[in-house]
Amino acid sequence: MRRYAGACRFVFNKALALQKENHETGNKYIPYAKMTSWLVEWKAATETQWLKEAPSQPLQQSLKDLERAHKNFFQKRAELPRFKKRGQHDVNRTPPVRMTR
C-alpha cells in the first residue's frame, strides 16, 4: 500500500511540476485528458516502469485531484496546488474489487 501511495504522490508531483513549467513559459493550463497521456508515457519509460506495479485507477485519480486543485485555485476557492510530501496526508486509494462467482 505504501508503494501505491508513493506512486500516486510521484504522479501528482510530476504532473504539477510540468504544469508549473508550462505556466512559466506562458502557456495555458493542461487539461486532464492530456495529463493521462503523460501517465501512459511515464509507465512506458524505463526509469519509471515501477509505475506499472500500481493500479491505474489511483494514479488517474491523482491527476483528477490535481485538476480539481487547479480549478479551485482558478475559482479563488483555494491556494495554488503544492507538491505532496511523503507521510503527510497520504491517501490510500485502491481500485474497486470485482466479485466473481
GIHUDA-V277244 format. One line per field, one symbol per residue. ss: DSSP state (H for helix, E for strand, C for the rest). phi: phi as a letter, one per 20 degrees, with the letter a starting at -180 (. if undefined). burial: b if it has 16 or more other ideal C-beta (glycine too) atoms within 10 Angstrom, else e. A space follows every 50 residues. Layout:
ss=???
phi=???
burial=???
This chain:
ss=CHHHHHHHHHHHHHHHHHHHHHHHCCCCCCCHHHHHHHHHHHHHCHHHHH HHHCCHHHHHHHHHHHHHHHHHHHCCCCCCCCCCCCCCCCCCCCCCCCCC C
phi=.ffffffffffgffffffffffffeneefefggfffffgffffefffcff fffeffffffffffffffffffffemdbefgdfedfndlfdedcffeeed d
burial=eeebbebbbbbbbbbbeebeeeeeeeeeebeeeebeeebeebbeeeebee beebeeebbbbbbebbbebbeeeeeeeeeebeebeeeeebeebeeeeeee e
